[in-house]
């Protein structure tokens, strides 16, 4: 279904969702003067994933909202990364400003270079596009994997914001819906965006699974420990009745 208007609407929804979820993080880092809890590896992967996806979206003439979305997303992530170096690494502000501007220049150069490669080598268009979108998808997934491993390792989702996860999920889904209303459907771009809903839905489910565990004095009791078999319940009831009878006799 080819509908530029619908594609733009969903694209701008994605812009809002992915921007709104990161701006509070930037503000929170500023207030507490720390980026504790922020995974630099995750954000770095997402930054480079967005950086190499943006030129592909431009060359393939995707709707402006999708280009704006991935660009704003990458810039906000870069701000968070430099907050980390300023607040936690204590790097001088002048060096950071130079580094920030230098990073923007290098990023711009990479984006222009990828745009040129995609635009000029039309005979290898599919192979180059496949390599770029696949690499972007791998980087996007790489940003989620450490978080998933940490949740499984610690068997806890403590500190995880389900609102943040939901907004990220909806932002990725909105981007996919924006692609749906473009004919022909771009499966290569889809491969990068689908990573977000897949991992965020997984993380969201794990937050409920590990959040339902009962923890008392360092001993963790999982829900299934309390699911006794029918024979086990009968034995438990028999023992309870025996104790009850003994108590009554003593009285």
N, C-alpha and C positions, 0 to 999 in steps of 0.2 A: 504494500500500500504506500503510494508516494504522496506524502503530505508535508511539504516544507514547513507549514505553520505549526503542525503538531510536533514535528521534529525540533523546531526552535523552542517551543514551549517546554518540552521535556529537557532540552539542553540547558535552558536557563534555570529550571528547577534544580538540575544537577550542580550548576554554578553556585546557587544559593546554599544548597545543602553542604557541599564540600568546603565552601568558604566559612559558613557559620560554625562548622564543627572544629575548624582550626583556629579561628580568631579567639574564642574563649581560652584555648590552650596558650596562645601567645600572651593574652592578658594575664592569665594565672601565673605564667612564668615571670612576667614583669612584676607582679605584686609580691610574690614570694622570693624574687631574685634567685631563682633556681629552676633547673629543668629536671630535677630528680623525678624518676619514674618514666621519663621519656626515653624511648629506645632510639639511640642515634643511628644504629645499624638499620632499623626499620625505616626511619625517615629518610636516610640516605638512599636506600633502595628505591623508595617511592619517588624521590626527587629525580633520580636518573631515569627511572621508568617513564615519568611524565615528560622529561626533557627530550627523550628520543621518540616519544609517541607524537608530540606536537607537530614536528615537521611532516610526518606522514599524514596527519589530519589536514594540514594545509594543502599539500600536494594533491591529495585525493578529493579536495574541495568539499570537505565536510562542513556542516552548518557552523557559522561563527560561534554559537554558544559552546560547542564542544571544544573549539580551539581556545576560547576564553577560559573555559572551565579548567582545562589541564594546565594552562599557563598560570592562572591565579593560584591553583593548587600547588604548583611547583614553587612559585615565589613565596607563598606563605610557609611552606616547608623549609625553604632556605632561611627565612627569618628565624624559625625555631632552631635550626642548626646553629646559627650564629649566636642566638641567645645562650645556647649550651656553651659555646666557646667563651662567651663573655662572663656569664654568671658562674659556671662550674670550672672552667679551665683558667679563668682569671687573665685572659689575654687582653692586652692594652687596646683601648677603644680605637686608637688611630690605626693600629695594625689590622683590627677587625674591619674598619671601614674600607681600607685598601683591599683587604682580602675579599670583602663582600662585593666591591665593585669589580675586582679581578675575576671573581667567580661568575658574576653576571656576564662579563665580557667573554670568558671562556665558554660559558653555556650558550651564549648567543652565537659564538663561532661554531660550536658543535651543531646547533640547530640549523644554521645557514649551510654548513657543510652537508648535513644529511638531506636538506631540501635540494641542494644542488645535485647530489648523487641521484636522488629519486627522480628529479626533473629531467636530468640529462641522459641517463642510461635507461631509456624507454624499452630497449630490447631485453633488458634484464629486470624489467619492472616487477614481475611477480616474485622472483627470487630475492631481490633486495627488500621488497615490502614484507615478504615472509620473514626474513632474517630480523628486520627492525621490530616488527610487531611481536615476534616470538621472544626476542631479547627483552622487550618492554614487559611482556607477560611474566617472564622469569623473574625480572626485578620486582615487579608488583607482588608476586607470590613470595619472593625472598623477604619482603618487608613484613609479611604476616607469619611466616614459619617460626621465627624466634618466639613470638608471643604465644603461638599454639603450643610449642614445646615447653615453654615456661609454665603455662597453665596445667598441662598434663604432668609435668615433673613435680610441681608443688601441690597438685590436686586442689587448687584453690583459684578462684577468680576474684580474690580480694583486690579492691582498688580499680576494678574494671568498670567503666561507665557504659551501661547498656544503652543509654541515650546516644552516646558517641558512636557505638557500634551500629545502632539502628539508623542513624543519620548517614553513616558511611555506606551502609547497605542500600539505603534508598537513593543516595547520590549515584552509586554505581548502576542501580537498576534504572534510574532516570536516563542515564547516558545510553544504556542499552536500548531503551524505548525510543530514544532519539534516533538511534541507528535503524530501528525497525521501520520507521516512516521514511526511510531513504531507499530508493530503488536504483540499482540493485543493492541487496543487503551486503554489508561489508563484514565478512566473517573474520578477516584479519584483525580489524579494529575490535570486533566483538571478543576475540580471544584475550585481549588485554583487559577489557572492562569486566568480563565475566568473573575474573579472578576475585574482584572485590566482594560481590554478593556471596560467592561460594565460601570464602574464608570467614567473612563476617557472620554468615548464618551458622557456620560451624562453631565459631567463638561464642556466639550468642547462646547456642544450645549448651555448650560446655559451662557457661556461666550459671545456668540454672541447675545443671547436673551436679557440679561441684558445690554450688551454693546451697543445695538441700542436705548436704552432709552435716551431721551433728558432731561438734567438737567439744570435748569436756576434759579439762586438765591434760591436754596434749594427747588424749586418746581419741582416735577418730572412729566413729561408728557409722557405717554406711547403711543406707536404707534397707538393702537386701539382707543384712544380718538379722533383721527383725521379721523376715518372712519365713516363719516356721512351717514345716510340712504338717500335714494333718496328724500323722502319728506323733510328731514332736509336740503338737499342741495338746494331744491327749495325755502324753506323759507329763507335761507341765501341769495340766489340770489335776491329774492324779496326785502329783507331789504336793500341790497346793491344798488339796482336800485332806491329805495325810497330816500336814502341818496344822491345818485348822482343827482336825479332830484331836490331835495331841494337845493342843492349846486348851481346848474345851475340857478335856479330861483333867488337865492339871488344875484348872479352876474349880 
